[in-house]
Amino acid sequence: MSFEYWYMFPVSVVIAILANSSGFSGGVLFQPIYNLLMNIPIQNAVATGIATETVGMTSGAIRYLWYKMVELPICFTMIMLTIPGVVAGNHALLVVNGDLLKLVLGIIMMGIATMQLVSALKRSFGTRENIPIEDIYRYMWIPPIGGFFSSSTGTGICELAQPVLEKGLNVKTKRANATAILVEATADWVITIWNLHAGLIMWELWIFTGTGVIVGGQIGPYLSKYLPEKIIKICFSISIIIIGIFYIVKGIKWLAG
């Protein structure tokens, strides 16, 4: 086994802690690191980032299930709605320019994250739990979009699912985070199986990042129990805004070039 990427183990632990405590997908941080800093081709960067995220979000989801913080009926419905988007996104990854997809996703993310940040500063948080399943019906069109962008860019499910849960359905912030993470984790397994079949995952890198996020995935939910909702929501919003800006810049450079 090569130890070329050993340094990614501690990096992965930190990313998984941030993602699983704040409710965003770790792929938004892994993919730029792989693609920009490590010069890994975009398809391999996306596939390896999602494979890393899969085990990290699964680790966090298991912890949140143990804490009974997941809105299970809503979660299962969102998973079923996400899968068709995942299938379409896997095809788009191979035929559509990734920077164009990131430009579109970056604009969407910037708008959502800005609204989330404003509501956090106003101390506007979700208040409900045990949400009736029919409440999700008016938002049924959003999970497939999240699945599409997650499988084609490495980002999207958590970033769209969490605001739907908290702002749309008024679910408590921490429960919204936990539910979005389980939706992400489940869909990521579908994406990763597809990428495994396509041979896009860099296992020599994943062995360090995958083990790191499993550890961080257990620590993040534990820390979330003790963090104020305002801090969690601000961390989520700022992280998504930064990545949104990065995606928009990449997309504009591609259009200009």
Backbone hydrogen bonds, N-H to C=O, Kabsch-Sander energy under -0.5 kcal/mol:
donor,donor_aa,acceptor,acceptor_aa,energy
6,W,3,F,-1.5
8,M,5,Y,-1.9
9,F,6,W,-1.9
11,V,7,Y,-1.1
12,S,8,M,-2.4
13,V,9,F,-1.9
14,V,10,P,-1.9
15,I,11,V,-2.3
16,A,12,S,-2.5
17,I,13,V,-1.9
18,L,14,V,-2.3
19,A,15,I,-2.8
20,N,16,A,-2.6
21,S,17,I,-1.5
22,S,18,L,-1.7
23,G,19,A,-2.3
24,F,19,A,-0.9
28,V,25,S,-1.7
29,L,26,G,-1.7
30,F,26,G,-2.3
31,Q,27,G,-2.2
33,I,29,L,-1.4
34,Y,30,F,-2.9
35,N,31,Q,-2.7
36,L,32,P,-2.7
37,L,32,P,-1.1
37,L,33,I,-0.6
38,M,33,I,-1.6
40,I,34,Y,-2.5
45,A,41,P,-2.8
46,V,42,I,-2.7
47,A,43,Q,-2.3
48,T,44,N,-2.8
49,G,45,A,-2.2
50,I,46,V,-2.4
51,A,47,A,-2.3
52,T,48,T,-2.2
53,E,49,G,-2.6
54,T,50,I,-2.5
55,V,51,A,-1.2
56,G,52,T,-1.7
57,M,53,E,-3.3
58,T,54,T,-1.8
59,S,55,V,-2.0
60,G,56,G,-2.1
61,A,57,M,-2.9
62,I,58,T,-2.3
63,R,59,S,-1.6
64,Y,60,G,-2.5
65,L,61,A,-2.6
66,W,62,I,-2.0
67,Y,63,R,-1.8
68,K,65,L,-1.1
69,M,64,Y,-2.1
72,L,70,V,-1.5
75,C,71,E,-2.7
76,F,72,L,-2.8
77,T,73,P,-1.7
78,M,74,I,-2.4
79,I,75,C,-2.3
80,M,76,F,-2.1
81,L,77,T,-1.9
82,T,78,M,-1.7
83,I,79,I,-1.7
85,G,81,L,-0.6
86,V,82,T,-1.8
87,V,83,I,-2.2
88,A,84,P,-2.1
89,G,85,G,-2.5
90,N,86,V,-2.1
91,H,87,V,-1.3
92,A,88,A,-2.0
93,L,89,G,-2.1
94,L,90,N,-0.6
94,L,91,H,-0.9
95,V,91,H,-1.1
96,V,92,A,-3.1
101,L,97,N,-1.7
102,K,98,G,-2.1
103,L,99,D,-1.9
104,V,100,L,-1.9
105,L,101,L,-2.6
106,G,102,K,-3.1
107,I,103,L,-1.8
108,I,104,V,-1.9
109,M,105,L,-3.0
110,M,106,G,-2.4
111,G,107,I,-1.8
112,I,108,I,-2.2
113,A,109,M,-3.0
114,T,110,M,-2.1
115,M,111,G,-1.8
116,Q,112,I,-2.1
117,L,113,A,-2.5
118,V,114,T,-2.3
119,S,115,M,-2.2
120,A,116,Q,-2.0
121,L,117,L,-2.3
122,K,118,V,-1.6
123,R,120,A,-1.3
124,S,119,S,-3.6
125,F,123,R,-0.8
127,T,170,N,-1.4
128,R,170,N,-3.1
135,D,132,P,-1.7
136,I,133,I,-1.5
137,Y,134,E,-1.3
139,Y,136,I,-1.7
140,M,137,Y,-1.5
142,I,139,Y,-1.8
145,I,141,W,-0.7
145,I,142,I,-0.7
146,G,142,I,-2.0
147,G,143,P,-2.5
148,F,144,P,-2.3
149,F,145,I,-2.3
150,S,146,G,-2.2
151,S,147,G,-2.0
152,S,148,F,-1.4
153,T,149,F,-2.6
154,G,149,F,-0.7
154,G,150,S,-1.5
155,T,149,F,-1.0
160,L,156,G,-1.6
160,L,157,I,-0.6
161,A,157,I,-3.2
162,Q,158,C,-2.4
164,V,160,L,-1.5
165,L,161,A,-2.4
166,E,162,Q,-2.9
167,K,163,P,-2.2
168,G,163,P,-1.6
169,L,164,V,-1.7
171,V,165,L,-2.7
172,K,128,R,-2.5
173,T,126,G,-0.6
176,A,172,K,-3.0
177,N,173,T,-2.4
178,A,174,K,-2.3
179,T,175,R,-2.5
180,A,176,A,-2.5
181,I,177,N,-2.1
182,L,178,A,-1.7
183,V,179,T,-2.1
184,E,180,A,-2.5
185,A,181,I,-2.8
186,T,182,L,-2.2
187,A,183,V,-2.3
188,D,184,E,-2.6
189,W,185,A,-1.2
190,V,186,T,-1.0
191,I,187,A,-2.0
192,T,188,D,-3.0
193,I,189,W,-2.2
194,W,190,V,-1.8
195,N,191,I,-2.5
196,L,192,T,-2.7
197,H,193,I,-1.9
198,A,194,W,-1.7
199,G,195,N,-0.8
199,G,196,L,-0.7
200,L,195,N,-2.0
203,W,201,I,-1.1
205,L,202,M,-1.0
206,W,202,M,-2.5
207,I,203,W,-2.1
208,F,205,L,-1.3
209,T,205,L,-1.9
210,G,206,W,-3.8
211,T,207,I,-0.7
212,G,208,F,-1.7
213,V,209,T,-2.3
214,I,210,G,-1.4
215,V,211,T,-1.5
216,G,212,G,-2.4
217,G,213,V,-2.5
218,Q,214,I,-0.7
218,Q,215,V,-1.1
219,I,215,V,-1.4
220,G,216,G,-2.7
222,Y,218,Q,-0.9
223,L,219,I,-2.4
224,S,220,G,-2.3
225,K,221,P,-1.2
226,Y,223,L,-1.6
227,L,223,L,-0.8
227,L,224,S,-0.7
232,I,228,P,-2.0
233,K,229,E,-2.7
234,I,230,K,-2.4
235,C,231,I,-2.4
236,F,232,I,-2.3
237,S,233,K,-2.6
238,I,234,I,-2.8
239,S,235,C,-2.1
240,I,236,F,-2.2
241,I,237,S,-2.5
242,I,238,I,-2.4
243,I,239,S,-2.1
244,G,240,I,-2.7
245,I,241,I,-2.5
246,F,242,I,-2.1
247,Y,243,I,-2.6
248,I,244,G,-2.4
249,V,245,I,-2.6
250,K,246,F,-2.2
251,G,247,Y,-2.4
252,I,248,I,-2.7
253,K,249,V,-2.4
254,W,250,K,-1.9
255,L,251,G,-2.3
256,A,252,I,-2.7
257,G,253,K,-1.8
